[in-house]
Amino acid sequence: MLDTANPRARTLAARHYTSAQSLDAERELMLRSWQLAGHETQLVEPGQFITLSLFDQNIFLVRDRDGEVRAFYNVCPHRGHQLVEGSGKKAVLTCPYHAWTFGLDGNLRGIPKRGETDAPIRSEVCLSHVRVESLAGFLFVNLDDDAPSLDEIAPGLEAQMLERIPELPTLMIEGDSAYGHTYTCKSNWKVMLDNYLECHHCGPAHHSFDDMMNIADNRFELYQNYTYQHAPTARKAQNEAFRLDLEHDVLDGQFWFLFPNTIFGQFPGARGFYASRFDPVTPDLTERRSISLTTPEPTDPDMAARSAERVEWSTNIVSAEDRELCESVQRGMHQRGFKQGWYVTDPDAHDISEHAMRHFHDIYLSAMGEDV
């Protein structure tokens, strides 16, 4: 765990949240970093594929016939047409423009031609590969061939997740909206992560969450390029958020942030897990894209009902509260009277301390080539 001692008292300058120049630099940062793409349970059988977009770069992942998950740019090398859309399963990959056909390994299988047609030799043509790695079952891609591996970027993260969530390898994909966390927010992506990385606002701004949780015992731990948060509940079956089954449900929230823009978590309530990627669209607009996991079988007959209550609360209460907070902060970043904020830190009171947010800012400034 990293030392939290840091004399810097002021937060990121407002320009980091509002300028197009900052977003241009962040775009290059993200295209050189590991980006959440999906989960292994979406690609169980050979030929199953999923797609994603990172800014203007389109990518797809597919499981090949040898059981390996591969990632490629979603573009035909013939004339640049997109190869696949959405998700699904294919025996081969056929471009819809001119019917060039590729195997699941990315190698060219066939070109429509006649005997004397002059066309490329099949062995000289293949799809453009993208690096793909797995972290605790979650699939990540990186467009930088020379970038360090996930293990090098965040040493110990996977082991920590598996140790603290032992059932994680048994969970399976549920759906993008299961936790109600896939949404657009009119704020900078860093504003949303700042909000995620401190509970100083939890009492004043999230009354139902505050009633369910034991905020005073909230703890953050800082590591190389990631942060861990342990957030115990108050062990109240009836609370202002949603019902908890004290026998079957998760009673301690556990959350991770992986730089630059991914979070993982097991929220209190019905057993499951989620991961989210924060995609900047403009300096003032962010899309949060989420993947949710659940147990293969219900833990008890009432699990589905309690899960539905949590989704209702998450979508209509706490996420709405966070969105309103972040959008207000983003408007504040544009005010001429605001240049940068202040940190509140306390090594013994993590319920009000913002040292995890400062840790994020330290990593960000270093990545941007600025003094920390």
C-alpha positions as CSV (number, residue, x, y, z in Angstrom):
1,M,0.0,0.0,0.0
2,L,1.3,3.5,-0.9
3,D,2.1,6.2,1.6
4,T,-0.7,8.8,1.7
5,A,1.5,11.6,2.9
6,N,1.4,14.4,0.4
7,P,1.7,18.1,1.2
8,R,-0.2,19.3,-1.9
9,A,-3.3,21.0,-0.7
10,R,-4.9,22.2,-4.0
11,T,-6.9,20.0,-6.5
12,L,-6.6,19.9,-10.2
13,A,-7.0,23.3,-11.9
14,A,-10.4,23.9,-13.4
15,R,-8.9,24.0,-16.9
16,H,-8.3,20.2,-16.7
17,Y,-12.0,19.8,-16.6
18,T,-13.1,22.2,-19.2
19,S,-10.5,22.6,-22.0
20,A,-10.5,20.8,-25.4
21,Q,-6.7,20.7,-25.2
22,S,-6.9,18.5,-22.0
23,L,-9.4,16.2,-23.7
24,D,-7.1,15.8,-26.7
25,A,-4.3,14.7,-24.4
26,E,-6.6,12.4,-22.4
27,R,-7.8,10.8,-25.6
28,E,-4.2,9.7,-26.4
29,L,-3.7,8.6,-22.8
30,M,-6.8,6.3,-23.0
31,L,-5.9,4.9,-26.4
32,R,-2.5,3.9,-24.9
33,S,-4.1,2.4,-21.7
34,W,-6.0,-0.7,-20.9
35,Q,-9.7,-0.2,-21.6
36,L,-12.6,-2.3,-20.3
37,A,-14.1,-4.3,-23.2
38,G,-16.3,-7.0,-21.8
39,H,-16.3,-10.2,-19.8
40,E,-15.1,-13.7,-20.5
41,T,-18.7,-15.1,-20.1
42,Q,-19.8,-13.1,-23.1
43,L,-17.4,-15.2,-25.2
44,V,-17.9,-18.8,-24.1
45,E,-18.1,-20.5,-27.5
46,P,-15.9,-20.3,-30.6
47,G,-17.2,-17.6,-32.9
48,Q,-18.9,-15.5,-30.2
49,F,-18.0,-11.8,-30.5
50,I,-18.6,-8.4,-28.9
51,T,-17.8,-4.9,-30.2
52,L,-16.8,-1.7,-28.6
53,S,-15.8,1.9,-29.6
54,L,-13.1,3.9,-28.0
55,F,-13.5,7.4,-29.3
56,D,-13.4,6.9,-33.1
57,Q,-11.7,3.5,-32.9
58,N,-13.9,0.5,-33.5
59,I,-12.8,-2.9,-32.1
60,F,-14.2,-6.4,-31.7
61,L,-13.3,-9.4,-29.6
62,V,-13.9,-13.0,-30.7
63,R,-13.1,-16.4,-29.3
64,D,-11.3,-18.5,-31.9
65,R,-11.5,-22.2,-32.5
66,D,-8.6,-22.9,-30.2
67,G,-10.4,-21.2,-27.3
68,E,-8.3,-18.0,-27.3
69,V,-9.9,-14.6,-27.1
70,R,-8.6,-12.3,-29.8
71,A,-9.2,-8.6,-30.5
72,F,-9.1,-6.9,-33.9
73,Y,-9.8,-3.5,-35.3
74,N,-13.3,-3.7,-36.7
75,V,-12.2,-2.8,-40.2
76,C,-11.8,-4.8,-43.4
77,P,-8.2,-4.4,-44.8
78,H,-9.7,-4.4,-48.4
79,R,-11.5,-1.0,-48.4
80,G,-12.1,-0.1,-44.8
81,H,-15.7,-1.3,-44.3
82,Q,-16.8,-2.3,-40.8
83,L,-16.8,-6.1,-40.4
84,V,-19.3,-6.8,-37.5
85,E,-21.9,-5.0,-35.5
86,G,-23.1,-5.4,-31.9
87,S,-22.6,-8.9,-30.6
88,G,-23.3,-12.4,-31.8
89,K,-21.7,-15.6,-33.1
90,K,-20.1,-16.3,-36.5
91,A,-18.3,-19.3,-38.0
92,V,-16.3,-17.0,-40.2
93,L,-16.0,-13.2,-40.5
94,T,-17.4,-12.0,-43.8
95,C,-17.2,-8.3,-44.8
96,P,-20.6,-7.2,-46.0
97,Y,-19.2,-4.9,-48.6
98,H,-17.3,-7.2,-50.9
99,A,-17.5,-10.6,-49.1
100,W,-13.9,-11.0,-48.2
101,T,-13.9,-13.7,-45.6
102,F,-11.6,-14.1,-42.6
103,G,-11.1,-16.9,-40.1
104,L,-11.6,-16.4,-36.3
105,D,-7.9,-16.0,-36.1
106,G,-8.0,-13.0,-38.4
107,N,-6.4,-14.6,-41.4
108,L,-7.9,-14.1,-44.8
109,R,-9.8,-17.2,-45.9
110,G,-11.2,-16.2,-49.3
111,I,-11.8,-13.4,-51.9
112,P,-14.5,-13.6,-54.6
113,K,-12.5,-13.9,-57.9
114,R,-12.3,-15.8,-61.1
115,G,-9.4,-17.8,-62.5
116,E,-7.4,-14.8,-64.0
117,T,-8.4,-12.3,-61.3
118,D,-5.4,-10.3,-60.0
119,A,-5.9,-10.2,-56.2
120,P,-3.7,-10.3,-53.1
121,I,-2.2,-13.6,-51.9
122,R,-4.2,-14.8,-49.0
123,S,-1.2,-15.3,-46.7
124,E,-0.3,-11.6,-47.1
125,V,-3.6,-10.3,-45.7
126,C,-5.0,-10.4,-42.2
127,L,-7.0,-8.3,-39.8
128,S,-5.2,-5.8,-37.6
129,H,-4.7,-7.2,-34.1
130,V,-5.3,-5.4,-30.9
131,R,-3.8,-6.5,-27.6
132,V,-6.3,-8.2,-25.2
133,E,-5.8,-9.3,-21.6
134,S,-8.0,-10.6,-18.8
135,L,-8.2,-9.3,-15.3
136,A,-10.4,-11.4,-12.9
137,G,-12.5,-12.4,-15.9
138,F,-12.9,-8.9,-17.3
139,L,-11.5,-8.4,-20.8
140,F,-9.4,-5.3,-21.6
141,V,-7.9,-4.1,-24.8
142,N,-5.0,-1.8,-25.4
143,L,-4.2,-0.1,-28.8
144,D,-0.5,0.5,-27.8
145,D,1.6,-2.5,-28.7
146,D,4.3,-1.4,-26.4
147,A,2.3,-0.6,-23.3
148,P,3.1,-2.5,-20.1
149,S,0.8,-5.4,-19.2
150,L,-2.1,-5.1,-16.7
151,D,0.0,-6.9,-14.1
152,E,2.8,-4.4,-14.6
153,I,0.4,-1.4,-14.5
154,A,-1.5,-2.6,-11.4
155,P,0.5,-5.2,-9.6
156,G,-1.6,-7.2,-7.1
157,L,-5.0,-5.9,-8.2
158,E,-6.3,-9.2,-9.6
159,A,-5.1,-11.2,-6.6
160,Q,-6.7,-8.6,-4.3
161,M,-10.0,-8.8,-6.1
162,L,-10.1,-12.6,-6.1
163,E,-9.1,-12.7,-2.4
164,R,-11.8,-10.3,-1.3
165,I,-14.5,-11.5,-3.6
166,P,-13.9,-15.3,-3.6
167,E,-17.0,-16.0,-5.7
168,L,-16.0,-13.7,-8.5
169,P,-14.8,-16.5,-10.8
170,T,-18.2,-18.1,-10.6
171,L,-20.2,-15.1,-11.5
172,M,-21.6,-14.6,-15.0
173,I,-22.7,-11.8,-17.3
174,E,-26.2,-10.4,-16.4
175,G,-26.9,-7.3,-18.4
176,D,-25.7,-3.7,-19.0
177,S,-28.4,-2.1,-17.0
178,A,-28.7,-4.4,-14.0
179,Y,-27.3,-1.8,-11.5
180,G,-28.8,1.2,-13.3
181,H,-25.3,2.6,-13.9
182,T,-25.2,3.0,-17.7
183,Y,-25.9,6.6,-18.3
184,T,-24.8,9.9,-19.7
185,C,-23.7,12.8,-17.4
186,K,-23.2,16.4,-18.4
187,S,-19.9,16.6,-16.6
188,N,-16.2,15.9,-17.2
189,W,-15.2,12.2,-16.7
190,K,-12.8,13.3,-13.9
191,V,-15.6,15.0,-12.0
192,M,-17.4,11.7,-11.9
193,L,-14.4,9.8,-10.7
194,D,-13.6,12.5,-8.1
195,N,-17.1,12.0,-6.8
196,Y,-16.6,8.2,-6.8
197,L,-13.3,8.4,-4.9
198,E,-14.5,10.2,-1.8
199,C,-17.3,9.8,0.7
200,H,-17.1,13.3,2.1
201,H,-20.3,14.0,0.2
202,C,-22.1,10.8,1.3
203,G,-23.7,12.1,4.4
204,P,-24.9,15.5,3.1
205,A,-25.9,14.3,-0.4
206,H,-27.0,10.6,-0.1
207,H,-29.4,10.3,2.8
208,S,-30.7,6.9,2.0
209,F,-27.2,5.6,1.3
210,D,-26.0,7.1,4.5
211,D,-28.8,5.3,6.4
212,M,-27.8,1.9,4.9
213,M,-24.1,2.3,5.3
214,N,-21.7,2.6,8.3
215,I,-19.9,5.6,6.7
216,A,-17.7,6.2,9.7
217,D,-15.9,2.9,9.1
218,N,-15.3,3.6,5.4
219,R,-11.6,2.9,4.4
220,F,-9.6,3.7,1.3
221,E,-6.3,2.0,0.4
222,L,-3.9,3.4,-2.3
223,Y,-1.8,1.3,-4.6
224,Q,0.1,1.7,-7.8
225,N,-2.4,3.0,-10.4
226,Y,-5.4,1.7,-8.4
227,T,-7.4,2.3,-5.3
228,Y,-9.4,0.0,-3.0
229,Q,-12.4,1.0,-0.8
230,H,-14.0,-1.0,1.9
231,A,-17.5,0.3,2.8
232,P,-19.4,-1.7,5.4
233,T,-23.1,-1.4,5.9
234,A,-24.8,-0.7,9.2
235,R,-26.2,-4.3,9.1
236,K,-29.8,-3.1,9.0
237,A,-32.2,-5.3,7.1
238,Q,-34.7,-2.4,6.8
239,N,-33.1,0.9,5.8
240,E,-34.0,3.9,3.6
241,A,-32.2,2.5,0.5
242,F,-33.4,-1.1,0.0
243,R,-34.0,-4.2,1.9
244,L,-31.0,-6.3,3.0
245,D,-31.1,-10.0,3.7
246,L,-28.6,-10.4,6.5
247,E,-28.1,-14.1,5.8
248,H,-27.7,-14.1,2.0
249,D,-26.7,-10.6,0.9
250,V,-23.4,-8.8,0.6
251,L,-23.1,-6.6,3.7
252,D,-19.8,-4.9,2.9
253,G,-19.3,-2.9,-0.3
254,Q,-15.9,-3.4,-1.9
255,F,-14.8,-1.1,-4.7
256,W,-11.8,-0.6,-6.9
257,F,-10.7,2.2,-9.3
258,L,-8.1,1.4,-12.0
259,F,-6.5,4.3,-13.7
260,P,-7.4,6.0,-15.9
261,N,-11.2,5.3,-16.2
262,T,-12.3,1.9,-14.9
263,I,-14.1,1.0,-11.7
264,F,-15.1,-2.4,-10.2
265,G,-17.3,-3.1,-7.3
266,Q,-19.5,-5.4,-5.3
267,F,-22.3,-3.3,-4.0
268,P,-24.2,-4.3,-0.8
269,G,-27.3,-6.4,-1.4
270,A,-28.0,-9.3,-3.7
271,R,-24.8,-11.0,-4.7
272,G,-23.1,-9.8,-7.9
273,F,-20.4,-7.6,-9.2
274,Y,-20.0,-4.7,-11.7
275,A,-17.4,-2.9,-13.8
276,S,-17.8,0.5,-15.5
277,R,-15.8,2.5,-18.0
278,F,-16.1,6.3,-18.1
279,D,-15.8,7.5,-21.7
280,P,-15.3,11.2,-22.2
281,V,-17.4,12.6,-25.1
282,T,-16.6,16.3,-24.7
283,P,-15.1,18.2,-21.8
284,D,-18.6,18.6,-20.5
285,L,-20.1,15.2,-21.3
286,T,-19.3,11.6,-20.2
287,E,-20.8,8.2,-20.9
288,R,-20.6,5.6,-18.2
289,R,-20.8,2.1,-19.7
290,S,-21.3,-0.8,-17.3
291,I,-21.2,-4.6,-17.2
292,S,-23.0,-6.5,-14.4
293,L,-22.4,-10.0,-13.1
294,T,-24.7,-12.2,-11.1
295,T,-24.7,-15.7,-9.5
296,P,-25.4,-18.7,-11.7
297,E,-28.3,-19.5,-9.4
298,P,-30.3,-17.4,-6.9
299,T,-29.0,-17.4,-3.4
300,D,-32.5,-17.6,-2.1
301,P,-36.2,-17.3,-3.4
302,D,-36.4,-13.5,-2.6
303,M,-33.1,-12.6,-4.3
304,A,-34.6,-11.3,-7.6
305,A,-37.1,-9.1,-5.7
306,R,-34.4,-7.5,-3.6
307,S,-32.2,-7.1,-6.7
308,A,-35.0,-5.2,-8.4
309,E,-35.4,-2.9,-5.4
310,R,-31.7,-2.1,-5.6
311,V,-31.9,-1.4,-9.3
312,E,-34.9,0.9,-8.7
313,W,-33.0,2.8,-5.9
314,S,-29.7,2.9,-7.8
315,T,-31.3,4.3,-11.0
316,N,-33.8,6.7,-9.5
317,I,-32.1,7.8,-6.2
318,V,-28.4,7.5,-5.8
319,S,-27.3,7.7,-9.5
320,A,-29.7,10.7,-10.0
321,E,-28.2,12.3,-6.9
322,D,-24.7,11.8,-8.2
323,R,-25.5,13.1,-11.6
324,E,-27.0,16.3,-10.2
325,L,-23.9,16.7,-8.0
326,C,-21.5,16.2,-10.9
327,E,-23.3,18.4,-13.3
328,S,-23.4,21.2,-10.7
329,V,-19.7,20.8,-10.2
330,Q,-19.1,20.9,-13.9
331,R,-21.0,24.2,-14.2
332,G,-18.8,25.5,-11.4
333,M,-15.6,24.6,-13.2
334,H,-16.6,27.2,-15.9
335,Q,-17.0,30.0,-13.4
336,R,-14.5,32.8,-13.6
337,G,-14.4,32.9,-9.8
338,F,-13.2,29.3,-9.5
339,K,-9.7,28.3,-10.4
340,Q,-9.1,25.1,-8.4
341,G,-10.4,23.5,-5.2
342,W,-8.9,22.3,-1.9
343,Y,-8.4,18.8,-0.5
344,V,-9.8,17.7,2.9
345,T,-7.7,14.7,4.1
346,D,-7.6,12.8,7.4
347,P,-5.7,9.5,7.8
348,D,-8.1,8.4,10.5
349,A,-11.4,9.6,9.1
350,H,-11.8,8.2,5.6
351,D,-15.5,9.0,5.6
352,I,-14.5,12.7,5.1
353,S,-11.0,12.3,3.6
354,E,-10.3,13.0,0.0
355,H,-6.8,11.4,-0.2
356,A,-8.0,8.8,-2.7
357,M,-9.2,11.5,-5.0
358,R,-5.8,13.2,-4.6
359,H,-4.1,9.9,-5.4
360,F,-6.0,9.8,-8.7
361,H,-5.0,13.4,-9.4
362,D,-1.3,12.6,-8.8
363,I,-1.4,9.7,-11.3
364,Y,-3.3,11.9,-13.8
365,L,-0.8,14.8,-13.5
366,S,2.1,12.4,-13.9
367,A,0.5,10.8,-17.0
368,M,-0.1,14.3,-18.4
369,G,3.6,15.1,-17.9
370,E,2.9,17.8,-15.3
371,D,4.4,18.3,-11.9
372,V,2.6,16.6,-9.1
